[in-house]
């Protein structure tokens, strides 16, 4: 051991720590692609659509108190998703719509199970990749257990190279994108995601685009900087300007707003 340079030793120690205490992190680097064994047709998501229209307002805020009294309808929809995993015969847009709806609906279910709560972060422990709300394996799909992180990082981000997912996935926080009060559906998914992009980027509570040379952006952009160099974008600034009514300078230095983890609840 004494012949190993100190820097190398520290690197090896850090790597060992990851493997021994952070196995969850390694897991999220491995793609998942849950698929039905038999050919199935995509769900209509009509049940989810109906509940969103009933309990989510135009600002994307949720009436969790009322929804908690009607949670059986949400559970029935999620059971239907569990019984109808994507099939290889589905289009990529049908698959992506399925997984976005699944992430958002299971997030709502997790809130309802713990409600009343001030923040989704209050529903988990402190150990990252182990017992945060995003690492809890409470999701049942096709007879197997998954976490929200599994859906976001191992399925959606690994299998769909579309950075617009970050304006569609909603983690029940005020700084998240608006929870759309309609379900995502394959035939309209492209238009729905573009509309979400315009809504999110131009919302002054999420992004402050003036002055153009000193914008303050959502921390979501700092969470996933490499994702915003994909799907036709060359940079975070380029992605923002795809949707911004007030353009920012292409080389503007970026700062990020503090993330508000308060519950996205109707008051």
C-alpha positions in Angstrom: 0.0 0.0 0.0 2.8 2.4 0.8 4.0 2.2 -2.8 0.7 3.6 -4.1 0.8 7.4 -4.6 -1.5 9.2 -2.2 -3.8 10.6 -4.9 -4.2 7.1 -6.3 -5.0 5.7 -2.9 -7.6 8.3 -2.3 -9.2 7.6 -5.7 -9.3 3.8 -4.9 -10.7 4.6 -1.4 -13.5 6.7 -2.9 -14.3 4.1 -5.5 -14.5 1.4 -2.8 -16.8 3.6 -0.8 -19.1 3.9 -3.8 -19.3 0.2 -4.3 -19.8 -0.7 -0.6 -22.1 2.0 0.5 -23.5 3.5 -2.7 -24.6 0.5 -4.7 -27.8 2.4 -5.5 -25.7 4.9 -7.5 -24.2 2.1 -9.6 -27.6 0.7 -10.2 -28.8 4.0 -11.7 -26.1 3.8 -14.3 -27.6 0.5 -15.7 -30.5 0.9 -18.2 -33.8 -0.8 -17.7 -36.4 -1.6 -20.4 -39.4 -3.3 -18.9 -41.4 -4.8 -21.8 -44.6 -6.9 -22.0 -44.0 -10.5 -23.0 -47.0 -10.4 -25.2 -48.2 -7.8 -27.7 -50.4 -5.2 -26.0 -51.9 -1.9 -27.2 -51.0 1.4 -25.5 -53.5 2.5 -22.8 -55.6 5.6 -23.5 -54.6 7.1 -20.1 -58.2 8.4 -20.0 -58.5 7.5 -16.3 -55.4 9.6 -15.5 -56.6 12.4 -17.7 -59.9 12.5 -15.9 -58.2 12.8 -12.5 -55.8 15.4 -13.6 -58.6 17.6 -14.9 -60.4 17.1 -11.6 -57.6 17.8 -9.2 -55.0 19.9 -11.0 -55.6 23.6 -11.9 -54.2 25.6 -14.8 -51.2 26.6 -12.7 -50.3 22.9 -12.2 -51.1 23.0 -8.5 -52.7 20.0 -7.0 -55.7 19.6 -4.6 -54.1 16.7 -2.7 -56.7 16.9 0.1 -59.6 16.2 -2.2 -57.6 13.7 -4.3 -56.8 11.7 -1.2 -60.5 11.0 -0.8 -60.6 9.6 -4.3 -57.3 7.7 -4.3 -58.9 4.4 -5.2 -59.4 5.7 -8.8 -55.7 6.6 -9.0 -54.7 3.2 -7.7 -56.9 1.5 -10.3 -55.2 3.5 -13.1 -51.7 2.5 -11.7 -52.8 -1.1 -11.5 -53.8 -0.9 -15.2 -50.3 0.4 -16.0 -48.7 -2.4 -14.1 -50.7 -4.9 -16.1 -49.9 -3.3 -19.5 -46.2 -2.8 -19.8 -45.0 -1.3 -23.1 -44.8 -3.8 -26.0 -42.2 -3.9 -28.7 -45.0 -3.1 -31.1 -45.6 0.4 -29.6 -44.2 3.6 -31.1 -41.5 5.4 -29.2 -43.9 8.2 -28.5 -46.5 5.8 -27.0 -43.7 4.4 -24.8 -42.4 7.7 -23.6 -46.0 9.0 -22.9 -46.5 5.8 -20.8 -43.4 6.4 -18.7 -44.0 10.1 -18.2 -47.5 9.4 -17.0 -46.3 6.6 -14.8 -43.7 8.8 -13.1 -46.1 11.6 -12.5 -48.9 9.4 -11.3 -46.8 7.3 -8.9 -45.4 10.6 -7.5 -48.9 11.7 -6.8 -49.7 8.4 -5.2 -46.6 8.7 -3.0 -47.8 12.1 -1.8 -51.3 10.9 -1.1 -50.0 8.0 1.0 -48.1 10.4 3.2 -50.4 13.4 3.1 -50.6 15.9 4.8 -46.9 16.8 4.1 -45.1 20.0 3.5 -42.6 18.5 1.0 -42.0 15.3 -0.8 -38.5 15.2 0.8 -40.2 14.7 4.2 -41.4 11.2 3.0 -38.0 9.7 2.9 -34.8 9.2 5.0 -31.5 10.9 4.6 -29.5 8.2 2.9 -29.2 9.1 -0.8 -29.7 6.2 -3.2 -31.2 4.2 -0.3 -34.3 5.7 1.3 -35.1 9.0 -0.3 -38.7 9.1 -1.8 -37.1 8.6 -5.2 -35.2 5.5 -4.2 -38.1 3.7 -2.4 -39.3 0.7 -4.4 -43.0 1.3 -4.0 -43.8 1.1 -7.7 -45.3 -2.2 -8.9 -45.0 -2.8 -12.7 -45.3 -6.2 -14.4 -44.8 -8.0 -11.1 -41.5 -6.2 -10.2 -40.7 -3.4 -7.9 -39.3 -0.1 -9.1 -38.4 3.4 -7.7 -39.0 6.8 -9.2 -35.3 7.0 -9.9 -35.5 3.8 -11.8 -38.2 5.3 -14.1 -36.5 8.6 -14.6 -32.8 7.6 -14.8 -32.7 3.9 -15.8 -35.7 3.9 -18.2 -36.5 7.4 -19.5 -33.1 9.1 -19.6 -31.3 6.0 -20.8 -33.8 4.9 -23.5 -35.2 8.2 -24.7 -32.7 11.0 -25.8 -35.2 13.8 -25.4 -34.3 16.6 -23.0 -37.9 17.8 -23.0 -38.6 15.2 -20.4 -37.2 17.6 -17.8 -40.2 19.9 -18.4 -42.7 17.1 -18.1 -41.6 15.0 -15.1 -43.0 16.5 -11.9 -41.6 15.6 -8.5 -44.4 17.4 -6.5 -42.3 20.5 -5.7 -43.0 24.2 -6.4 -39.9 24.6 -8.5 -40.8 21.6 -10.7 -42.5 22.1 -14.0 -46.2 22.6 -14.1 -48.1 19.3 -13.6 -50.1 19.3 -16.8 -53.8 18.8 -16.2 -54.1 16.3 -19.0 -52.4 13.0 -19.7 -49.6 12.6 -22.2 -50.5 10.6 -25.2 -48.4 9.2 -27.9 -50.1 10.8 -31.0 -49.8 14.3 -29.4 -46.7 13.9 -27.3 -44.4 16.1 -29.4 -46.8 19.0 -29.3 -47.4 18.5 -25.6 -43.7 18.5 -24.8 -43.1 21.6 -26.8 -46.0 23.4 -25.0 -44.5 22.3 -21.7 -41.2 23.8 -22.8 -42.7 27.1 -23.6 -44.7 27.2 -20.4 -41.7 26.3 -18.2 -39.1 28.5 -19.9 -41.3 31.6 -19.9 -42.6 31.2 -16.4 -40.9 34.0 -14.3 -41.3 31.9 -11.2 -39.1 29.2 -12.8 -36.7 31.2 -15.0 -35.7 34.9 -15.0 -34.6 35.6 -18.6 -33.8 39.3 -18.2 -31.4 40.8 -18.4 -30.5 38.7 -21.4 -26.8 38.7 -20.5 -27.4 37.6 -16.9 -30.3 35.1 -16.8 -31.2 33.2 -13.7 -32.5 29.8 -14.6 -34.2 26.9 -12.9 -31.8 24.6 -11.0 -33.2 21.8 -13.2 -30.8 23.0 -15.9 -27.8 22.6 -13.5 -29.0 19.1 -12.4 -28.7 17.7 -16.0 -26.4 20.0 -18.0 -25.3 17.3 -20.5 -28.9 16.4 -21.3 -29.4 19.9 -22.8 -26.8 19.3 -25.4 -29.0 16.6 -26.9 -32.1 16.4 -29.0 -31.2 19.2 -31.3 -29.8 21.6 -28.6 -26.2 22.6 -28.4 -26.3 24.1 -24.9 -28.6 25.1 -22.1 -28.8 28.6 -23.6 -29.8 27.1 -26.9 -32.5 25.0 -25.3 -33.9 28.0 -23.5 -34.0 30.1 -26.7 -35.9 27.4 -28.5 -38.9 28.3 -26.3 -38.2 31.7 -24.8 -40.2 34.8 -25.9 -37.4 36.9 -24.5 -34.2 35.4 -25.8 -31.0 35.2 -23.7 -27.5 35.7 -25.2 -26.1 32.5 -26.5 -22.9 33.0 -24.5 -24.6 34.4 -21.4 -23.1 33.2 -18.1 -25.7 31.2 -16.2 -26.8 31.3 -12.5 -29.4 29.2 -11.0 -32.4 29.9 -8.7 -32.7 28.1 -5.4 -35.0 25.1 -5.7 -38.2 25.3 -3.8 -39.1 21.9 -2.5 -42.4 23.0 -1.0 -45.3 20.9 -2.0 -47.0 21.9 -5.3 -50.4 22.2 -3.5 -53.4 24.4 -4.1 -53.8 26.8 -1.2 
